[in-house]
Amino acid sequence: MPAPSHHVTRLVVMASGTGSNLQAILDACVGGELDAEVVAVVSDNDNAYALKRAADAGVPSVHVGRHAGEDRADYDARLADIVSGFAPDLIVLAGWMRILTNAFLGWFPDEVINLHPALPGELPGTRAVERAWHEALAGERTHTGVMVHRVPDEGVDTGPVLASVEIPINLDDTFESLQARIHAAEHRLLVEAIKGLMDPAGPDTPDALPPDESATANHELDDDTKATT
């Protein structure tokens, strides 16, 4: 009797920008850390560097721009039709800068996750790193963080949390050094969250990184200088 075939998790990564978190996923797949394959990269931005990263990795990529006069629901339905063609097991929003409507999400229940550079319940929406930095300068904040959460509906960064890590804002920080530590933490946390979802038992805890990882992130620099994930 033939042995059951091994299923490799099929990932579609959606990104609007430079795609450094996409690169972390690609590297983890190639290196064997993730028993997964990025089967497509989708972007709403035809100039996104994420598309070049996909091409360099030999991964199919698609630019899905919004047509003139097209409303959000129609765009999202068209987007869902394209994404579904890749038969994903998991859809990863890694710097996707559009709020998805139920016209998209309804196609993929429990299959969409998002990376956000803030802690649960804090700084929802865009420019979270910049807002955290300005609050720190005003003496209103001493830390920020990163989380990975499910996207079950149209709420902005409000879905069930899969993983999170706190990142202190140090007195000697510059915006660039803080941003670099956040990006380094993002790369690790996102891979760990995906790995947890691939475990049949599911993620054990919303804190996918060990406690000392946040301290490590305070000293690790990253070449990515983008302002958003």
Solvent accessible surface area in square Angstrom, and as a share of the most:
residue,aa,sasa,rsa
1,M,234,1.04
2,P,122,0.77
3,A,89,0.69
4,P,129,0.81
5,S,111,0.71
6,H,132,0.59
7,H,117,0.52
8,V,55,0.32
9,T,21,0.12
10,R,78,0.29
11,L,0,0.00
12,V,0,0.00
13,V,0,0.00
14,M,0,0.00
15,A,0,0.00
16,S,11,0.07
17,G,30,0.29
18,T,46,0.27
19,G,4,0.04
20,S,8,0.05
21,N,1,0.01
22,L,0,0.00
23,Q,57,0.25
24,A,19,0.15
25,I,0,0.00
26,L,11,0.06
27,D,82,0.43
28,A,6,0.05
29,C,24,0.14
30,V,136,0.78
31,G,65,0.63
32,G,59,0.57
33,E,90,0.40
34,L,3,0.01
35,D,66,0.34
36,A,10,0.08
37,E,91,0.41
38,V,7,0.04
39,V,14,0.08
40,A,0,0.00
41,V,0,0.00
42,V,0,0.00
43,S,0,0.00
44,D,26,0.14
45,N,54,0.28
46,D,91,0.47
47,N,131,0.67
48,A,6,0.04
49,Y,102,0.39
50,A,0,0.00
51,L,28,0.14
52,K,104,0.44
53,R,48,0.17
54,A,0,0.00
55,A,69,0.54
56,D,103,0.54
57,A,53,0.41
58,G,66,0.63
59,V,20,0.12
60,P,74,0.46
61,S,48,0.31
62,V,40,0.23
63,H,83,0.37
64,V,3,0.01
65,G,21,0.20
66,R,98,0.36
67,H,109,0.48
68,A,112,0.87
69,G,87,0.84
70,E,27,0.12
71,D,77,0.40
72,R,108,0.39
73,A,49,0.38
74,D,83,0.43
75,Y,3,0.01
76,D,4,0.02
77,A,40,0.31
78,R,66,0.24
79,L,0,0.00
80,A,0,0.00
81,D,86,0.45
82,I,53,0.27
83,V,0,0.00
84,S,39,0.25
85,G,66,0.63
86,F,45,0.19
87,A,62,0.48
88,P,16,0.10
89,D,57,0.29
90,L,11,0.06
91,I,0,0.00
92,V,0,0.00
93,L,9,0.05
94,A,2,0.01
95,G,4,0.04
96,W,17,0.06
97,M,80,0.36
98,R,77,0.28
99,I,91,0.46
100,L,7,0.04
101,T,12,0.07
102,N,84,0.43
103,A,30,0.23
104,F,0,0.00
105,L,7,0.04
106,G,56,0.54
107,W,126,0.44
108,F,11,0.05
109,P,91,0.57
110,D,108,0.56
111,E,51,0.23
112,V,3,0.01
113,I,0,0.00
114,N,20,0.10
115,L,4,0.02
116,H,8,0.04
117,P,9,0.06
118,A,0,0.00
119,L,23,0.11
120,P,59,0.37
121,G,79,0.76
122,E,53,0.24
123,L,16,0.08
124,P,70,0.44
125,G,25,0.24
126,T,78,0.46
127,R,136,0.50
128,A,2,0.02
129,V,1,0.01
130,E,18,0.08
131,R,83,0.30
132,A,0,0.00
133,W,34,0.12
134,H,115,0.51
135,E,50,0.23
136,A,21,0.17
137,L,115,0.57
138,A,67,0.52
139,G,70,0.67
140,E,127,0.57
141,R,40,0.14
142,T,102,0.59
143,H,56,0.25
144,T,0,0.00
145,G,0,0.00
146,V,0,0.00
147,M,3,0.01
148,V,0,0.00
149,H,3,0.02
150,R,64,0.23
151,V,20,0.12
152,P,74,0.47
153,D,66,0.34
154,E,72,0.32
155,G,34,0.33
156,V,55,0.32
157,D,22,0.11
158,T,97,0.57
159,G,10,0.09
160,P,80,0.50
161,V,50,0.29
162,L,15,0.07
163,A,0,0.00
164,S,14,0.09
165,V,13,0.07
166,E,84,0.38
167,I,0,0.00
168,P,47,0.30
169,I,22,0.11
170,N,52,0.27
171,L,193,0.96
172,D,124,0.64
173,D,18,0.09
174,T,73,0.42
175,F,42,0.18
176,E,114,0.51
177,S,32,0.21
178,L,0,0.00
179,Q,7,0.03
180,A,9,0.07
181,R,4,0.01
182,I,0,0.00
183,H,0,0.00
184,A,4,0.03
185,A,0,0.00
186,E,0,0.00
187,H,33,0.15
188,R,53,0.19
189,L,0,0.00
190,L,0,0.00
191,V,9,0.05
192,E,53,0.24
193,A,3,0.02
194,I,0,0.00
195,K,75,0.32
196,G,15,0.14
197,L,38,0.19
198,M,51,0.23
199,D,66,0.34
200,P,144,0.90
201,A,88,0.68
202,G,18,0.18
203,P,52,0.33
204,D,139,0.72
205,T,61,0.36
206,P,74,0.46
207,D,77,0.40
208,A,31,0.24
209,L,11,0.06
210,P,76,0.48
211,P,128,0.80
212,D,95,0.49
213,E,34,0.15
214,S,23,0.15
215,A,52,0.40
216,T,64,0.37
217,A,0,0.00
218,N,23,0.12
219,H,152,0.68
220,E,74,0.33
221,L,131,0.65
222,D,34,0.18
223,D,142,0.73
224,D,18,0.09
225,T,110,0.64
226,K,24,0.10
227,A,41,0.32
228,T,38,0.22
229,T,16,0.09
